[in-house]
Each structure stands twice: as structure tokens, then as C-alpha cells.
Amino acid sequence: MRLSRILILIGALALPVLPAAAQGKAIGKPAGVGKPTTSVVKGASANVTKGKSAAAKNGTLVKGNSGDHAKGPKTTATDTTTDTTAAATDSKGRGQLPLGEKIALNSTLKARLDALLVGSTLTYDQATTGWKNQGQLVAAMNAAKNNDVPFASLYTEIITNGKSREDAVLFLKPVTPPTTTTTTPTTP
């Protein structure tokens, strides 16, 4: 009885170690801690140092985008030519596409927008510019469809005139007079 309790206790203490051992991870120091080692890597012509770099050890390592991993060509002060696509990508943020290109990647959303633009004076590029984000455009598309309001008019009220979506819909929605039913009293 006593021996079985001891074995159960040892098994319970060993349970947290099993997942790490099963994955081949060593128990002890985390990866990257310790003295860097030098070893030969296949395909490399010289020795390669593994571990922390000197900048990381000294605390002078600056985290962020590295120059080696830049997305496109960088322009310098002496270079007078500018790359408009790189400038647009840099201003939008890392890895973001312009809204028109983002919508074009989603065939369902593009088809819905194209259906709203049929018979409109707006082009696809005009309809996708001026919105803060894709969600605002999709909300305006839904509002135009659900309230039977032309998307071009809704676009003009929201983007050009600066109205909120709700105010623009109320402004554009045709007012229908309330229908009254009259009943004639019948005399017995």
C-alpha cells in the first residue's frame, strides 16, 4: 500500500516532464542561453557562430526591421527618383495593400461591389478610395443594399460631405408618407 503511494507520487511528479522529453526538448536552460559555440554548417565556407550576437550581449541590439529584410528598394537623400509603390506600402504600414487591391483579392466582395456600381457614375477605383478601412466600405455597401439607396449617392454623402453612414442613409432614403386606412362605419 505504501509502496504504491510512493510510485503514484513519483509518477505525478514526472508527468510535467514527459511532454518536453517527448518533443526532444532538453530540460534545463532555455534555448540561446550560454556561451556561443562555433561549428561548421553544411554548405558554409567558413565557421559560423551560434548563439547571441555581440550586440545582443552588450544590450545594444535594436529590435525592429532589419536592413537585410527590407521589402523593397530604399531611397536615399542623394537619390532623386522615388518608387511610388514602395512609398505607398511604407505609408500604409507593413504588409498592407491599398483597399482596392485588397477587395480585388476577395472575389465575393468584389462581385458585390461591382453589382452595386452597375449604372453608377463611380468606377471601381473611385468607389474604393477614401474609406478608412475595409469594414467601413463593407458597412456602406450593406447600408446601400438594405435601404435601397444608390451606392454612388451614399459614397458622395459619406466621403465628400463627411456625414456619418446613418445620417447619409436618412438623408438619401426616400420618405414615404404614412399610410392611413379609413374604415367606414356600417349602420345596422
VEXDOFI-157959 format. One record per residue (C-alpha): residue number from 0; residue in three letters; x, y, z. Coordinates in Angstrom, 2 decimals. Layout:
! residues N
ATOM   num   residu        px        py        pz
ATOM   NUM      Ala         X         Y         Z
...
This chain:
! residues 188
ATOM   num   residu        px        py        pz
ATOM     0      Met      0.00      0.00      0.00
ATOM     1      Arg      2.74      2.39      0.99
ATOM     2      Leu      4.89      1.44     -1.99
ATOM     3      Ser      2.03      2.09     -4.41
ATOM     4      Arg      1.51      5.57     -2.97
ATOM     5      Ile      5.17      6.35     -3.46
ATOM     6      Leu      5.07      5.15     -7.07
ATOM     7      Ile      1.94      7.24     -7.76
ATOM     8      Leu      3.66     10.30     -6.27
ATOM     9      Ile      6.76      9.75     -8.41
ATOM    10      Gly      4.55      9.30    -11.50
ATOM    11      Ala      2.66     12.51    -10.73
ATOM    12      Leu      5.91     14.44    -10.36
ATOM    13      Ala      7.26     13.04    -13.63
ATOM    14      Leu      4.16     13.95    -15.68
ATOM    15      Pro      5.13     17.58    -16.43
ATOM    16      Val      8.50     16.39    -17.77
ATOM    17      Leu      7.06     13.92    -20.29
ATOM    18      Pro      5.74     16.40    -22.91
ATOM    19      Ala      9.11     18.19    -23.07
ATOM    20      Ala     11.02     14.93    -23.30
ATOM    21      Ala      8.63     13.60    -25.95
ATOM    22      Gln      9.28     16.61    -28.13
ATOM    23      Gly     13.02     16.21    -27.81
ATOM    24      Lys     13.49     19.39    -25.82
ATOM    25      Ala     16.09     19.42    -23.14
ATOM    26      Ile     15.13     20.30    -19.61
ATOM    27      Gly     17.26     22.99    -18.09
ATOM    28      Lys     18.46     26.18    -19.76
ATOM    29      Pro     16.23     27.81    -22.37
ATOM    30      Ala     17.49     27.99    -25.94
ATOM    31      Gly     20.06     30.66    -26.66
ATOM    32      Val     21.36     30.89    -23.11
ATOM    33      Gly     25.01     30.19    -22.56
ATOM    34      Lys     28.28     30.57    -24.35
ATOM    35      Pro     28.12     30.74    -28.15
ATOM    36      Thr     29.69     27.79    -29.90
ATOM    37      Thr     31.49     27.64    -33.20
ATOM    38      Ser     30.69     24.85    -35.59
ATOM    39      Val     30.76     24.14    -39.29
ATOM    40      Val     27.42     24.32    -41.09
ATOM    41      Lys     26.80     22.30    -44.24
ATOM    42      Gly     27.23     24.41    -47.33
ATOM    43      Ala     29.02     27.21    -45.47
ATOM    44      Ser     32.56     28.03    -46.49
ATOM    45      Ala     33.61     29.28    -43.04
ATOM    46      Asn     32.85     28.69    -39.39
ATOM    47      Val     29.53     30.03    -38.20
ATOM    48      Thr     28.95     31.34    -34.67
ATOM    49      Lys     25.79     30.17    -33.00
ATOM    50      Gly     24.19     31.87    -30.01
ATOM    51      Lys     23.76     35.50    -29.09
ATOM    52      Ser     25.45     38.17    -31.15
ATOM    53      Ala     27.82     40.66    -29.60
ATOM    54      Ala     25.19     43.41    -29.94
ATOM    55      Ala     22.65     41.28    -28.10
ATOM    56      Lys     25.10     40.53    -25.29
ATOM    57      Asn     26.08     44.18    -24.87
ATOM    58      Gly     22.48     45.34    -24.87
ATOM    59      Thr     22.96     47.49    -27.97
ATOM    60      Leu     20.74     45.36    -30.19
ATOM    61      Val     17.90     47.40    -31.65
ATOM    62      Lys     14.79     45.38    -32.38
ATOM    63      Gly     12.65     46.15    -35.41
ATOM    64      Asn     13.01     45.93    -39.16
ATOM    65      Ser     16.47     44.96    -40.22
ATOM    66      Gly     18.06     46.43    -43.32
ATOM    67      Asp     18.64     42.91    -44.69
ATOM    68      His     14.93     42.15    -44.62
ATOM    69      Ala     13.65     45.29    -46.30
ATOM    70      Lys     10.61     44.82    -48.54
ATOM    71      Gly     11.73     46.97    -51.43
ATOM    72      Pro     14.38     49.35    -52.66
ATOM    73      Lys     15.22     52.14    -50.24
ATOM    74      Thr     15.73     55.68    -51.45
ATOM    75      Thr     18.47     57.90    -50.11
ATOM    76      Ala     18.79     61.67    -49.88
ATOM    77      Thr     21.08     61.71    -52.92
ATOM    78      Asp     18.72     59.58    -55.00
ATOM    79      Thr     16.13     61.83    -56.64
ATOM    80      Thr     13.99     59.01    -58.06
ATOM    81      Thr     11.29     57.64    -55.82
ATOM    82      Asp      9.43     54.39    -56.04
ATOM    83      Thr      5.74     55.20    -55.65
ATOM    84      Thr      4.75     51.64    -54.80
ATOM    85      Ala      7.35     51.42    -52.04
ATOM    86      Ala      6.28     54.82    -50.71
ATOM    87      Ala      2.63     53.78    -50.71
ATOM    88      Thr      3.42     50.50    -48.96
ATOM    89      Asp      5.58     52.26    -46.37
ATOM    90      Ser      2.87     54.82    -45.62
ATOM    91      Lys      0.17     52.14    -45.32
ATOM    92      Gly      2.19     50.01    -42.94
ATOM    93      Arg      3.88     46.71    -43.13
ATOM    94      Gly      2.27     44.21    -45.49
ATOM    95      Gln     -0.94     46.14    -46.12
ATOM    96      Leu     -2.42     46.55    -49.56
ATOM    97      Pro     -4.43     49.51    -50.80
ATOM    98      Leu     -8.15     48.94    -50.24
ATOM    99      Gly     -8.95     48.49    -53.94
ATOM   100      Glu     -6.36     45.71    -54.28
ATOM   101      Lys     -7.47     44.10    -51.03
ATOM   102      Ile    -11.09     43.97    -52.19
ATOM   103      Ala    -10.00     42.64    -55.60
ATOM   104      Leu     -8.43     39.62    -53.87
ATOM   105      Asn    -11.81     38.69    -52.37
ATOM   106      Ser    -13.90     37.67    -55.38
ATOM   107      Thr    -17.19     37.59    -53.44
ATOM   108      Leu    -16.74     41.10    -52.06
ATOM   109      Lys    -15.61     42.44    -55.44
ATOM   110      Ala    -18.69     40.93    -57.13
ATOM   111      Arg    -20.98     42.54    -54.53
ATOM   112      Leu    -19.33     45.95    -55.06
ATOM   113      Asp    -19.47     45.58    -58.84
ATOM   114      Ala    -23.20     44.80    -58.58
ATOM   115      Leu    -23.75     48.00    -56.59
ATOM   116      Leu    -21.81     50.03    -59.18
ATOM   117      Val    -23.91     48.90    -62.17
ATOM   118      Gly    -25.42     52.01    -63.76
ATOM   119      Ser    -23.40     54.26    -61.46
ATOM   120      Thr    -21.06     57.06    -62.43
ATOM   121      Leu    -18.46     55.73    -60.00
ATOM   122      Thr    -15.67     53.48    -61.20
ATOM   123      Tyr    -14.29     50.64    -59.09
ATOM   124      Asp    -11.17     52.62    -58.19
ATOM   125      Gln    -13.21     55.68    -57.20
ATOM   126      Ala    -15.57     53.57    -55.09
ATOM   127      Thr    -12.72     52.03    -53.09
ATOM   128      Thr    -10.86     55.25    -52.32
ATOM   129      Gly    -11.46     57.50    -49.34
ATOM   130      Trp    -12.58     54.84    -46.86
ATOM   131      Lys    -10.75     54.45    -43.57
ATOM   132      Asn    -10.75     50.67    -43.78
ATOM   133      Gln    -12.43     47.73    -45.47
ATOM   134      Gly    -15.05     47.45    -42.73
ATOM   135      Gln    -16.33     50.97    -43.36
ATOM   136      Leu    -16.68     50.24    -47.08
ATOM   137      Val    -18.50     46.94    -46.47
ATOM   138      Ala    -20.85     48.63    -43.99
ATOM   139      Ala    -21.67     51.31    -46.58
ATOM   140      Met    -22.26     48.62    -49.21
ATOM   141      Asn    -24.66     46.80    -46.88
ATOM   142      Ala    -26.45     50.04    -45.98
ATOM   143      Ala    -26.91     50.91    -49.66
ATOM   144      Lys    -28.32     47.49    -50.45
ATOM   145      Asn    -30.56     47.15    -47.37
ATOM   146      Asn    -32.06     50.65    -47.66
ATOM   147      Asp    -32.43     50.77    -51.46
ATOM   148      Val    -30.10     53.75    -51.68
ATOM   149      Pro    -27.74     54.21    -54.66
ATOM   150      Phe    -24.18     53.43    -53.58
ATOM   151      Ala    -22.78     56.40    -55.54
ATOM   152      Ser    -25.03     58.82    -53.65
ATOM   153      Leu    -24.14     57.20    -50.32
ATOM   154      Tyr    -20.45     57.43    -51.22
ATOM   155      Thr    -20.82     61.14    -52.00
ATOM   156      Glu    -22.61     61.87    -48.73
ATOM   157      Ile    -20.14     59.92    -46.58
ATOM   158      Ile    -16.79     60.62    -48.24
ATOM   159      Thr    -17.32     64.01    -49.89
ATOM   160      Asn    -19.78     65.62    -47.48
ATOM   161      Gly    -18.41     63.96    -44.33
ATOM   162      Lys    -21.70     62.61    -43.00
ATOM   163      Ser    -21.94     59.50    -40.87
ATOM   164      Arg    -23.35     56.41    -42.53
ATOM   165      Glu    -26.60     56.64    -40.57
ATOM   166      Asp    -27.10     60.33    -41.38
ATOM   167      Ala    -26.34     59.75    -45.04
ATOM   168      Val    -28.88     56.91    -45.24
ATOM   169      Leu    -31.54     59.05    -43.54
ATOM   170      Phe    -30.76     61.91    -45.91
ATOM   171      Leu    -30.97     59.74    -49.03
ATOM   172      Lys    -33.76     57.37    -48.09
ATOM   173      Pro    -37.00     58.34    -49.76
ATOM   174      Val    -39.58     59.45    -47.26
ATOM   175      Thr    -42.82     57.63    -47.68
ATOM   176      Pro    -45.90     59.18    -46.18
ATOM   177      Pro    -47.57     57.00    -43.59
ATOM   178      Thr    -50.45     55.07    -45.00
ATOM   179      Thr    -53.74     55.51    -43.23
ATOM   180      Thr    -56.62     53.18    -43.58
ATOM   181      Thr    -60.07     54.55    -43.25
ATOM   182      Thr    -62.93     52.44    -42.22
ATOM   183      Thr    -66.47     53.40    -42.84
ATOM   184      Pro    -68.82     52.59    -40.11
ATOM   185      Thr    -71.66     50.42    -41.09
ATOM   186      Thr    -75.07     51.16    -39.73
ATOM   187      Pro    -77.21     48.21    -38.79
